[in-house]
Amino acid sequence: MQLFHYLPYGLSLILVFVGIKMLLVDIYKIPIGMALGTVAGVLVVSVIASLLFPPKPEATPTKPDPHPASDH
């Protein structure tokens, strides 16, 4: 799952959308096609963004030399 590093952000956005949709069900009914299109669109955008903008390689921390050369 390292390939799709923006996917967790997309999934969290989908959860927010579904939560808002559930809260508004008595006030406004969002059409099913629009809801599914929104979910699919967010997933597609997050996957494409992950492919277009790969994660920056993390600098590996260097461990200090346990036996430093002494100048005696």
N, CA, C and O atoms as CSV, one atom per row, in Angstrom:
chain,resi,resn,atom,element,x,y,z
A,1,MET,N,N,0.809,-1.206,0.000
A,1,MET,CA,C,0.000,0.000,0.000
A,1,MET,C,C,0.852,1.270,0.000
A,1,MET,O,O,0.313,2.377,0.040
A,2,GLN,N,N,2.166,1.119,-0.045
A,2,GLN,CA,C,3.029,2.295,-0.102
A,2,GLN,C,C,2.847,3.042,-1.409
A,2,GLN,O,O,3.138,4.236,-1.493
A,3,LEU,N,N,2.365,2.343,-2.435
A,3,LEU,CA,C,2.205,2.967,-3.747
A,3,LEU,C,C,1.124,4.044,-3.716
A,3,LEU,O,O,1.285,5.100,-4.327
A,4,PHE,N,N,0.036,3.788,-3.015
A,4,PHE,CA,C,-1.080,4.735,-2.964
A,4,PHE,C,C,-1.059,5.489,-1.629
A,4,PHE,O,O,-1.910,5.259,-0.770
A,5,HIS,N,N,-0.103,6.369,-1.464
A,5,HIS,CA,C,0.068,7.043,-0.179
A,5,HIS,C,C,-0.978,8.127,0.077
A,5,HIS,O,O,-1.118,8.579,1.213
A,6,TYR,N,N,-1.715,8.554,-0.950
A,6,TYR,CA,C,-2.794,9.521,-0.748
A,6,TYR,C,C,-4.144,8.843,-0.518
A,6,TYR,O,O,-5.135,9.526,-0.260
A,7,LEU,N,N,-4.201,7.528,-0.605
A,7,LEU,CA,C,-5.453,6.807,-0.440
A,7,LEU,C,C,-6.075,7.001,0.949
A,7,LEU,O,O,-7.294,7.152,1.028
A,8,PRO,N,N,-5.317,7.005,2.036
A,8,PRO,CA,C,-5.956,7.250,3.344
A,8,PRO,C,C,-6.660,8.611,3.415
A,8,PRO,O,O,-7.697,8.740,4.067
A,9,TYR,N,N,-6.099,9.621,2.747
A,9,TYR,CA,C,-6.753,10.932,2.735
A,9,TYR,C,C,-8.059,10.869,1.947
A,9,TYR,O,O,-9.064,11.459,2.344
A,10,GLY,N,N,-8.033,10.148,0.831
A,10,GLY,CA,C,-9.246,9.986,0.037
A,10,GLY,C,C,-10.320,9.230,0.798
A,10,GLY,O,O,-11.494,9.597,0.755
A,11,LEU,N,N,-9.919,8.169,1.497
A,11,LEU,CA,C,-10.892,7.398,2.268
A,11,LEU,C,C,-11.470,8.209,3.416
A,11,LEU,O,O,-12.654,8.083,3.730
A,12,SER,N,N,-10.653,9.035,4.041
A,12,SER,CA,C,-11.187,9.876,5.115
A,12,SER,C,C,-12.157,10.915,4.562
A,12,SER,O,O,-13.151,11.243,5.210
A,13,LEU,N,N,-11.877,11.429,3.378
A,13,LEU,CA,C,-12.796,12.371,2.741
A,13,LEU,C,C,-14.119,11.680,2.400
A,13,LEU,O,O,-15.186,12.279,2.530
A,14,ILE,N,N,-14.048,10.439,1.972
A,14,ILE,CA,C,-15.265,9.683,1.683
A,14,ILE,C,C,-16.072,9.467,2.960
A,14,ILE,O,O,-17.297,9.591,2.944
A,15,LEU,N,N,-15.405,9.147,4.055
A,15,LEU,CA,C,-16.117,8.971,5.325
A,15,LEU,C,C,-16.794,10.261,5.772
A,15,LEU,O,O,-17.908,10.227,6.295
A,16,VAL,N,N,-16.137,11.391,5.571
A,16,VAL,CA,C,-16.747,12.680,5.911
A,16,VAL,C,C,-17.966,12.920,5.032
A,16,VAL,O,O,-19.006,13.365,5.517
A,17,PHE,N,N,-17.842,12.628,3.743
A,17,PHE,CA,C,-18.963,12.809,2.821
A,17,PHE,C,C,-20.151,11.936,3.226
A,17,PHE,O,O,-21.287,12.408,3.250
A,18,VAL,N,N,-19.894,10.676,3.542
A,18,VAL,CA,C,-20.974,9.766,3.933
A,18,VAL,C,C,-21.618,10.230,5.239
A,18,VAL,O,O,-22.836,10.146,5.395
A,19,GLY,N,N,-20.806,10.718,6.173
A,19,GLY,CA,C,-21.357,11.222,7.427
A,19,GLY,C,C,-22.264,12.430,7.210
A,19,GLY,O,O,-23.343,12.522,7.794
A,20,ILE,N,N,-21.814,13.351,6.367
A,20,ILE,CA,C,-22.633,14.529,6.069
A,20,ILE,C,C,-23.904,14.109,5.336
A,20,ILE,O,O,-24.981,14.646,5.594
A,21,LYS,N,N,-23.779,13.162,4.435
A,21,LYS,CA,C,-24.950,12.654,3.705
A,21,LYS,C,C,-25.961,12.053,4.680
A,21,LYS,O,O,-27.165,12.264,4.530
A,22,MET,N,N,-25.489,11.317,5.663
A,22,MET,CA,C,-26.393,10.716,6.650
A,22,MET,C,C,-27.057,11.775,7.523
A,22,MET,O,O,-28.222,11.634,7.896
A,23,LEU,N,N,-26.320,12.831,7.848
A,23,LEU,CA,C,-26.897,13.900,8.666
A,23,LEU,C,C,-27.966,14.688,7.907
A,23,LEU,O,O,-28.925,15.175,8.504
A,24,LEU,N,N,-27.797,14.808,6.602
A,24,LEU,CA,C,-28.709,15.620,5.801
A,24,LEU,C,C,-29.861,14.831,5.191
A,24,LEU,O,O,-30.640,15.395,4.423
A,25,VAL,N,N,-29.992,13.552,5.507
A,25,VAL,CA,C,-30.980,12.711,4.842
A,25,VAL,C,C,-32.408,13.234,5.047
A,25,VAL,O,O,-33.240,13.081,4.153
A,26,ASP,N,N,-32.710,13.840,6.185
A,26,ASP,CA,C,-34.062,14.371,6.424
A,26,ASP,C,C,-34.268,15.731,5.779
A,26,ASP,O,O,-35.405,16.132,5.531
A,27,ILE,N,N,-33.191,16.440,5.507
A,27,ILE,CA,C,-33.288,17.782,4.934
A,27,ILE,C,C,-33.210,17.724,3.411
A,27,ILE,O,O,-34.022,18.335,2.716
A,28,TYR,N,N,-32.222,16.982,2.896
A,28,TYR,CA,C,-32.009,16.894,1.451
A,28,TYR,C,C,-31.517,15.499,1.109
A,28,TYR,O,O,-30.548,15.014,1.694
A,29,LYS,N,N,-32.174,14.866,0.178
A,29,LYS,CA,C,-31.771,13.527,-0.251
A,29,LYS,C,C,-30.821,13.650,-1.441
A,29,LYS,O,O,-31.214,14.078,-2.526
A,30,ILE,N,N,-29.571,13.269,-1.217
A,30,ILE,CA,C,-28.574,13.289,-2.286
A,30,ILE,C,C,-28.840,12.080,-3.184
A,30,ILE,O,O,-28.922,10.954,-2.695
A,31,PRO,N,N,-28.975,12.305,-4.480
A,31,PRO,CA,C,-29.234,11.183,-5.397
A,31,PRO,C,C,-28.128,10.127,-5.327
A,31,PRO,O,O,-26.958,10.447,-5.114
A,32,ILE,N,N,-28.519,8.874,-5.508
A,32,ILE,CA,C,-27.578,7.762,-5.400
A,32,ILE,C,C,-26.454,7.896,-6.428
A,32,ILE,O,O,-25.287,7.659,-6.116
A,33,GLY,N,N,-26.808,8.271,-7.635
A,33,GLY,CA,C,-25.790,8.413,-8.682
A,33,GLY,C,C,-24.755,9.464,-8.333
A,33,GLY,O,O,-23.566,9.285,-8.596
A,34,MET,N,N,-25.212,10.575,-7.735
A,34,MET,CA,C,-24.277,11.631,-7.340
A,34,MET,C,C,-23.374,11.154,-6.201
A,34,MET,O,O,-22.179,11.449,-6.180
A,35,ALA,N,N,-23.952,10.420,-5.264
A,35,ALA,CA,C,-23.163,9.915,-4.136
A,35,ALA,C,C,-22.112,8.913,-4.617
A,35,ALA,O,O,-20.951,8.982,-4.212
A,36,LEU,N,N,-22.521,7.988,-5.476
A,36,LEU,CA,C,-21.563,7.010,-5.995
A,36,LEU,C,C,-20.508,7.666,-6.869
A,36,LEU,O,O,-19.341,7.274,-6.843
A,37,GLY,N,N,-20.918,8.666,-7.642
A,37,GLY,CA,C,-19.958,9.395,-8.466
A,37,GLY,C,C,-18.938,10.139,-7.627
A,37,GLY,O,O,-17.758,10.201,-7.973
A,38,THR,N,N,-19.406,10.706,-6.513
A,38,THR,CA,C,-18.500,11.411,-5.605
A,38,THR,C,C,-17.486,10.445,-4.993
A,38,THR,O,O,-16.291,10.735,-4.944
A,39,VAL,N,N,-17.975,9.295,-4.528
A,39,VAL,CA,C,-17.086,8.298,-3.926
A,39,VAL,C,C,-16.069,7.800,-4.960
A,39,VAL,O,O,-14.874,7.727,-4.673
A,40,ALA,N,N,-16.539,7.463,-6.150
A,40,ALA,CA,C,-15.632,6.981,-7.196
A,40,ALA,C,C,-14.641,8.063,-7.608
A,40,ALA,O,O,-13.465,7.781,-7.834
A,41,GLY,N,N,-15.120,9.304,-7.707
A,41,GLY,CA,C,-14.243,10.409,-8.090
A,41,GLY,C,C,-13.135,10.643,-7.079
A,41,GLY,O,O,-11.981,10.857,-7.452
A,42,VAL,N,N,-13.483,10.602,-5.806
A,42,VAL,CA,C,-12.470,10.804,-4.763
A,42,VAL,C,C,-11.449,9.675,-4.790
A,42,VAL,O,O,-10.252,9.920,-4.643
A,43,LEU,N,N,-11.910,8.439,-4.978
A,43,LEU,CA,C,-10.975,7.317,-5.056
A,43,LEU,C,C,-10.046,7.455,-6.257
A,43,LEU,O,O,-8.840,7.241,-6.137
A,44,VAL,N,N,-10.595,7.808,-7.404
A,44,VAL,CA,C,-9.781,7.953,-8.614
A,44,VAL,C,C,-8.767,9.075,-8.455
A,44,VAL,O,O,-7.604,8.920,-8.826
A,45,VAL,N,N,-9.202,10.202,-7.906
A,45,VAL,CA,C,-8.286,11.336,-7.730
A,45,VAL,C,C,-7.166,10.978,-6.750
A,45,VAL,O,O,-6.010,11.333,-6.979
A,46,SER,N,N,-7.497,10.284,-5.667
A,46,SER,CA,C,-6.448,9.942,-4.700
A,46,SER,C,C,-5.451,8.940,-5.276
A,46,SER,O,O,-4.257,9.027,-4.989
A,47,VAL,N,N,-5.921,7.994,-6.082
A,47,VAL,CA,C,-5.009,7.031,-6.699
A,47,VAL,C,C,-4.144,7.719,-7.754
A,47,VAL,O,O,-2.936,7.489,-7.806
A,48,ILE,N,N,-4.747,8.557,-8.590
A,48,ILE,CA,C,-3.973,9.263,-9.624
A,48,ILE,C,C,-2.964,10.215,-8.989
A,48,ILE,O,O,-1.830,10.321,-9.455
A,49,ALA,N,N,-3.374,10.911,-7.923
A,49,ALA,CA,C,-2.442,11.811,-7.239
A,49,ALA,C,C,-1.273,11.029,-6.651
A,49,ALA,O,O,-0.136,11.501,-6.662
A,50,SER,N,N,-1.553,9.832,-6.136
A,50,SER,CA,C,-0.470,8.999,-5.593
A,50,SER,C,C,0.507,8.570,-6.677
A,50,SER,O,O,1.711,8.478,-6.436
A,51,LEU,N,N,-0.013,8.309,-7.870
A,51,LEU,CA,C,0.864,7.880,-8.958
A,51,LEU,C,C,1.641,9.053,-9.559
A,51,LEU,O,O,2.801,8.900,-9.944
A,52,LEU,N,N,1.001,10.224,-9.639
A,52,LEU,CA,C,1.669,11.392,-10.226
A,52,LEU,C,C,2.686,12.025,-9.284
A,52,LEU,O,O,3.711,12.547,-9.723
A,53,PHE,N,N,2.399,11.974,-8.000
A,53,PHE,CA,C,3.280,12.594,-7.004
A,53,PHE,C,C,3.750,11.527,-6.023
A,53,PHE,O,O,3.192,11.396,-4.933
A,54,PRO,N,N,4.773,10.764,-6.404
A,54,PRO,CA,C,5.266,9.701,-5.507
A,54,PRO,C,C,5.845,10.305,-4.231
A,54,PRO,O,O,6.275,11.458,-4.218
A,55,PRO,N,N,5.850,9.517,-3.165
A,55,PRO,CA,C,6.383,10.041,-1.906
A,55,PRO,C,C,7.877,10.333,-2.029
A,55,PRO,O,O,8.610,9.640,-2.734
A,56,LYS,N,N,8.294,11.354,-1.340
A,56,LYS,CA,C,9.718,11.693,-1.336
A,56,LYS,C,C,10.453,10.633,-0.524
A,56,LYS,O,O,9.984,10.221,0.538
A,57,PRO,N,N,11.602,10.194,-1.024
A,57,PRO,CA,C,12.344,9.180,-0.256
A,57,PRO,C,C,12.818,9.778,1.067
A,57,PRO,O,O,13.387,10.868,1.125
A,58,GLU,N,N,12.562,9.029,2.103
A,58,GLU,CA,C,12.974,9.494,3.428
A,58,GLU,C,C,14.474,9.272,3.595
A,58,GLU,O,O,15.025,8.256,3.172
A,59,ALA,N,N,15.102,10.237,4.213
A,59,ALA,CA,C,16.537,10.097,4.483
A,59,ALA,C,C,16.704,9.069,5.597
A,59,ALA,O,O,16.105,9.183,6.666
A,60,THR,N,N,17.518,8.079,5.327
A,60,THR,CA,C,17.742,7.066,6.350
A,60,THR,C,C,18.690,7.633,7.395
A,60,THR,O,O,19.762,8.140,7.065
A,61,PRO,N,N,18.294,7.544,8.637
A,61,PRO,CA,C,19.182,8.088,9.676
A,61,PRO,C,C,20.461,7.261,9.760
A,61,PRO,O,O,20.432,6.031,9.744
A,62,THR,N,N,21.555,7.955,9.847
A,62,THR,CA,C,22.840,7.259,9.947
A,62,THR,C,C,23.125,6.965,11.406
A,62,THR,O,O,22.943,7.808,12.284
A,63,LYS,N,N,23.571,5.756,11.634
A,63,LYS,CA,C,23.900,5.365,12.999
A,63,LYS,C,C,25.334,5.804,13.304
A,63,LYS,O,O,26.214,5.696,12.450
A,64,PRO,N,N,25.563,6.292,14.508
A,64,PRO,CA,C,26.941,6.675,14.851
A,64,PRO,C,C,27.841,5.433,14.896
A,64,PRO,O,O,27.408,4.341,15.263
A,65,ASP,N,N,29.077,5.632,14.519
A,65,ASP,CA,C,30.039,4.536,14.508
A,65,ASP,C,C,30.291,4.097,15.953
A,65,ASP,O,O,30.711,4.915,16.771
A,66,PRO,N,N,30.045,2.827,16.284
A,66,PRO,CA,C,30.257,2.390,17.667
A,66,PRO,C,C,31.731,2.345,18.057
A,66,PRO,O,O,32.060,2.382,19.243
A,67,HIS,N,N,32.618,2.266,17.070
A,67,HIS,CA,C,34.055,2.228,17.347
A,67,HIS,C,C,34.736,3.303,16.526
A,67,HIS,O,O,35.329,3.003,15.490
A,68,PRO,N,N,34.661,4.563,16.972
A,68,PRO,CA,C,35.294,5.619,16.192
A,68,PRO,C,C,36.818,5.462,16.212
A,68,PRO,O,O,37.411,5.008,17.191
A,69,ALA,N,N,37.405,5.848,15.120
A,69,ALA,CA,C,38.865,5.771,15.021
A,69,ALA,C,C,39.477,6.788,15.980
A,69,ALA,O,O,39.121,7.966,15.968
A,70,SER,N,N,40.398,6.312,16.806
A,70,SER,CA,C,41.039,7.213,17.745
A,70,SER,C,C,42.398,7.648,17.212
A,70,SER,O,O,43.110,6.866,16.582
A,71,ASP,N,N,42.740,8.872,17.466
A,71,ASP,CA,C,44.011,9.437,17.003
A,71,ASP,C,C,45.019,9.469,18.140
A,71,ASP,O,O,45.409,10.553,18.574
A,72,HIS,N,N,45.450,8.321,18.635
A,72,HIS,CA,C,46.411,8.276,19.742
A,72,HIS,C,C,47.801,8.164,19.228
A,72,HIS,O,O,48.747,8.112,20.013
